[in-house]
């Protein structure tokens, strides 16, 4: 297609009529790609962004073709070299200086820099992750199952999957996450959020590429799509040469990326909408409840407490409502902040009217805003994930029973994390059986993390919003990215 005409109608593969607007028609150039997507509508991918993606994928493909000659020891050495480079104070100082440019640029565009700015704590987590990958056993070449026959046997042998694509939000430390799939002999191509691109380039040049060379891994084993444009990520996920596409970030963006990869026939692992739910039983211990709330709100990630359901919040149970609010208050105080509460209209009487009158400063991604400390919400909004930056933000509602809370979770939540605070073993078993979620607990929610729970650095967490996962758990780790070959062995 050489040009687009404003007002022209195009049909999507599903038969939906999509109209070309004036902006799209003006931006489109010969050689660009136009995609009719059921989630995002008409998507314009300039030729330059397709080229940026293609260069990175081809580098990763060439590297994968050589990986069968790379021993596991060399891959382990790579992690050691990369961790040592991050520990080098002079190299880290260079990365910090480049990151400061990214931070200034993002602030100038009104963007949040909470997750963008590097720190010594972030560096420590990256080093810990890299060393964790080094200590993670590789399934590559291992015999998973053997079937014996008369005169021969058949072996199921684990093997590297291929090129794995990642699209990450703008956090520099995700480079350490992306390195995880190298452990099984795979190669990686990734696109990071535009806010962090300069920092990612610096980490590639100062840490990753030298570590690959020092360990004897092929150049391009981990390749960066060098573009700030979202369209480069779209082009990446439309590449049919990928073996797996992994997306992490906001719900809508992840849903769009997943739709693009599926349209190309590529398996996906999506890590988007989260927000943990906590159900408070009448059998909950007040002190344990307060501690669970505090521990679930140390920072905002996908497994942070988002929605709290208190069973029969009247009479004695008001003490449990009070414990939830005290936990919220302490979690905010630990960050030098107040807290923000959303409460269903049917339950607003269980909290003080003073909360609805208080005006507080709430720190969000777009900057601080002044709002009422508590606001009434419709029960259908209980599934909304609050993307707070510094001010802990939670939804609260009363329910008649644990079963009602489970029904609300299964109907409204993204179905990621559910926890029941209760000292009753029978309640816990019923909750586990009925809750439709991959992660279920009995206390704080922040345990849902590969490193914390499984002693394995994670690549991301998947919810069940779009159905259960086939053949794997919700934690994607480096050792879970593999395929299976079948081998016939004659008896000797």
N, C-alpha and C positions, 0 to 999 in steps of 0.2 A: 504494500500500500504506500503510495507516494505522498498523499496528503489527505487531510480530513476536512470535511465540510461541517461548519456549525449547524446544529439541528439534525444532522444525519442520524438515522436509527440503525443500531447494530444489534444482532441477536446473540445472546449468550448461549453456551452449549445446552443450557437448561430450557432455552426458548424464551427467556426474558428479553424484552425490548429495552435497550439502553441508548440514551441520547447523548450525542457528542456536544459538549458545551463550547462556548467561544474560547475559553482559556485553554482547553485541551487541544482544540483545532490549531490555535496559534503556536502552541509549544511543540506539536508533533513535527518531526522531520523524517525525511526518507531514511530508511535503515533502522528506525525505532521500532519497538514492538508494542502492540496494543493487546491487552488481555482482558477478556470479559469474565469477571470473577463473581460468583454468586454471593460472596460476602462483601466485597469492596466495590463492586460495579466495574466501570472501565478503569483499567490501570495502565498508565503510560510508563514504559521503560525505555529511556533514551539509549541509543546505540553505545554511548560511552560507558553506561552502567552495565550493559550486557557484556562489554569487552572486559571491564574490570573483574566481573565475576568469572568469565571464561578463563582469563589468565590464571586466576587463583585455583580454579578447579583443575585445569590442565597440569599445573605444578603438582597438586596433590595426587592426581592420577599417575603421573610419571614416578613420583616417589613411591606410591603403593606398588607399582610394578617391580620395584627393587626391594621391597620390604621382606620378601621371602628369604633373601640372603642375609638379613640382619638378625643376629642372635639376640635372645632376650637380654643377655648381659649388656649389650650395647644400649638397649632401650633404658635399662636401669641406670646406666652411666649417664644418659642424657638428663634424667631427673636430678642426678647428683650435680652435674655441671650447671644446670639451670638454677638449682637452689643455691649453689655457691656464688653464682653471679649476683643473685638478689641479695645475698649477705654482704657483698662487696660495697662498702660505704660510698666509694667514689662513683660507682655505677649507679647506685641508688640515688645519689644526689643529682645525677644527670636526669634520671627519670622524674624525680620530684620537680625539678626545674621545668621540664616539658609539661608535666601535669598542671603546674601552676598556670601555664598559658591556656590549657583547656578550661580550667576553672574560671579564669577571667573572661574568656570568650563566652562560656555558658551563662555566667552571671549577667553579662552584657545583653544576652538575649532573654533574660528573665527566667532562666532555667534553674532548677534545683541542683545543687552540687553536693548534697549530703553523701551520695554514693559514688560520686565522681572523684572527689579529692582523695589522694592516696595518703597513707599514714604508716607509721611503723607497725601499728597493729595489723593493718591490711597486709603489709609485707610479710609479717610473721605468719599470717594465715596462708598466704601464697606458698611460702617455704614449707610450711607444715603439709599443705596439700601435695606439693611436688614430692616430698619425701614419703608421703602416704602412698602415692601412686607407685613409687619405687618398691615399696613393701607389699604391694598387692599382687598376688599370684596371677600369672597369665594363663588363660585357658588355651592359648594357641598351641596346637599340636597334641593336646591331652585327649586321651581316649575316654569318652563319656560313658560309653556302653559297648559291651561286646556280646554278640549272639553266636553261640557255638553250634556248628553243624557237623555232620559226618564228613570229615575230610577238608573242611574249611571253616573259617569264621568270618563274621562281618562286624566291623568296628565303626562306631559313630565317633568321628574325630572333630574336635572344635578347631575352627580356623578363623583367620581375620575376616572381617566383613567387607571392608573396602574404604571408600572415601566417605567420611562423616562430615556433614555441614552443620554449622552452628550459626544462629543469629542470636546475639546477646544484647541485653540492655547496656547502657553506657557505664559499665563498672570495670575499671582496669584489671581487677583481680580475676576476672573470668578467663583470662588467658591460662591461668593455672588449671582451671576447670577443663578447658578445652584440651589440654595436654593429656588428659586421662585416657582418651581412647587410643593413644599411641601404645599404651601398655600391651594391648592385644594384637599389635602389628597393623593397626589401622592407620590411616592418615586423615588429616583434618584440614578443612577450609572453613574460615569463619568471617563473619561480618559483625563488628562491634558498633554500638551506638555512636553516632557522629560526634557527640560531645567528648568522647574518650579516644577519638582516632589518633590524635598526635601522641597521646600516652601509649596507645597500643603499638604504634610504629616504633617508639623508643624502646619498649620492652622487647619487641621482635628483634631490633637491631643490636641491642646491648645484652640480651639474655637468651632468647630462644634460638635465633640463627647460629650464634657462636656455640651454644650447647649442642645443637644438632651436629655441627661440623666436628666438634671435639669428640663426640660419641660415635661418629662414623655413620650417622643416619643420613638418608638422602635429603638433599636440599628440597624444600617444598613439602616435607612431611607435615609441617604445620604452616599453612598459607593464609595470608590475610587478604581479604577483599578490600583494596585500598580506595574506599569511597565513603563519603559522608551521607550519600543519598539513600533513602529507604528503598528506592527502586533497585539498587544493587543487591539488597537482600532478597527482593522479589525475584530478580534474575537468577540468583543463586539457587533458590528453592524450586525454580522451574527447570533446573538442569537435570536431565534424565540420567546422567551418569552417576548420580549420588546413590549410595547404598542406604543411607539413613539421614533424615533431616531433623535437627533438634532446634527448637525455638524456646527462648526464655524471655519474659518481659510482661507487658500489660496484656490483659485478656483479649481485647479486640485485635491488636497487632499479631498476637500469637495465633488467633483463630484464622486470620487472613493468610498468614504464612503457611499454616497447616493445610489450608484449602489449596494453595498453590502447589505445594509438594504432592498432595494426593492427586491433583489433576495431572501431574507428570508421572504418576505411578510409583512414587517414592514413599517407603514407610516413614512415619513421623513419630516423634516423641515430643509432646507439647507440654510446656511447663509455664502456664499462664496464671489464670485466676486462682486465688487461694483464699485465705481467711479461715481461721480455725473456729470451731464452735465448742462451747463448754456448756454442759448441762449440769445443773446443780440439784442433786437429790435432797429430799427431806432428811436423808440419812447422812448428809455431808457434814464433816467436822469443820467448824468455823475457822479455826486456825489453819488447817490444811487448805481450805478453800482460799483464804486470803493469800497464802504463800503461792498457791497455784496461779492465781491471777497475776500477781507481781512477776513471777518467773515467766509468764506467757507474754509479757509486754515489755521486754527489755529493749527491743528495737523492732522496726517494721520489716518483716519478710513474709513469705507466703504462709508460714505456720504460726504467725502471731495471732493471739486471741482477737477475734473480730465480733463474734456474736455469743451472747450469754443468755441461756434459758433457765430461769429459776422455777422449780416445781412448787406450786401452791405458795406463792410469795405473800402470805398473810400470816398474822399472828406470830408464832415462834419463828416462822421462816423469814420474817423481816430481818432477823439477825443475819441471815445468809445474804440477803440483799445488801445489808450494811457492810458485810465483809467484802462483797464484790466491789462496792464503791470505795472502801478503804484501800483495797488492793490497787484499784485504778489510781487513786490519789497518790499512793506511795510510788507507783510506777512512774507517774508524771513527775513527782518531786525528784526522783533519781535523775531525771533529765533536765531539771530546772524548769519544769513546765506544769501547767494544770492538766486536766483531762477533759475530753469531750465525750458526751453521752448522747446516744440516739435511743429513744424508748418508744415502744409501740403505744398507740393511743389508748388501748385497753388496759395498759399497765402503768400509765403515768402517775397514778395515785400512790405507787409504792416507793417513789422517791420524793425528796423535799421540793416544794414549789420554789425554793430559793435557787435551785440549780437552773430553773428556766428563766430566772431574772438576772442571774449573773452574766456579765459580759466578759469574755476572756479573749486573749490573743491565741489563735490556733496557727501553728506553723505547718503550712502545706508546701507541696512541691513548687507551686507558683509563687510562694512567698507567704508572709504572715497576714492573717485576716482576723478581724474582730467579729465574734459571733456569740450567741447565747451558749452557755456551757452545756445546756441540755435542750434537745429539740424533740418534738413528737414526730413519729414516723408511722407509715402504714406497715402492717405486718408483712405485706408482700415485698418490702424492701429489706427484710432480714438477711437476704442473701447478698446484699451489696458489700463489696470489699472496700474498706476505708483505707485509702492510700495516704496515711499520715507520714510526716517526716520526723517531727520532734514531739508532737503532742499526742499521747495515746488516745485512741478513738475507738469506741466500742458501741455495739447495739445491745440493748437489754429488753427482755420481755418475760412476762410471767406465763407459765403453762400449767395445765391441770395435771399433767402426768409426764413421766419420762417418755412414754409412747407418743404423746403429742409432740414433744420436742423432737423425737426421731422422725416423725412424719414431716415436720417443718424442715428439718435438715435435708431429708431425702427429696423434698419438693422444691426447696428454694436455694439451697447452698450449691456451690460448685463441687461439693462432695470430695473434699480433700482430707480434712482432719476433724475428728470428733472425739471429745473426751467427756467422761462422766465422773463427776466428783461424788463419790458415794462409798460408804463403808460396808455396803450390803453386797455380798458376793453374787447372789442371785440376780440382783439388778444389773450388775456388771455383765454377767453372761447374757442376759436378755438384750442389753444394749449392744453388745458386740454382734449378736446374731442378727439384729434388725437394722443396724445402721449401714447404709450403703456407702461405704467409704474405704479407701485402701489403708488408712491410718487411723487406729482407734486406741485410745488410752484411758487412764484413770486418774490423771493429775494435770500437770502443766502441759502445754501444747508444743513447746519449742523443741521437744525431743525428736520431732519429725525432721531428721537431718541425717544424711548418710554417714558423715564423719562421727556424729555424736552417737547414733543408734547402732550402726553396723561396723564401726571402725574402718569405713571405706570412704574416701573422698567421693562426693557425688557430682554428677553432671546436671542434675535437676530432679525435681519432684513432679509427678504427674497426678492430676486429679481424675475423678471418674465422671466429670460433668458431661462428657460425650460418650459414656459407656466404659465398661471395665476393660482393662488392658489384657491383651492376649499373651499368655505364656511368660509373663514377667511381673514383678512387683512395681510399685509406684516410684521406687528409687532407681534412677538410672546411674550406673557406675561404670567405670572403665572396663571392668571384667565382665560386664553383661552385654557388651557390644561384640557379638561374634556370630558366626554361622556354623553349620554342621556339614561336614563331608562324610560320605559313606564309603568305606574301603573293604574290598574283598581280599582276604588273606588265605592262601592255600596252606593246608597243614604240612609241616615239614618234620 
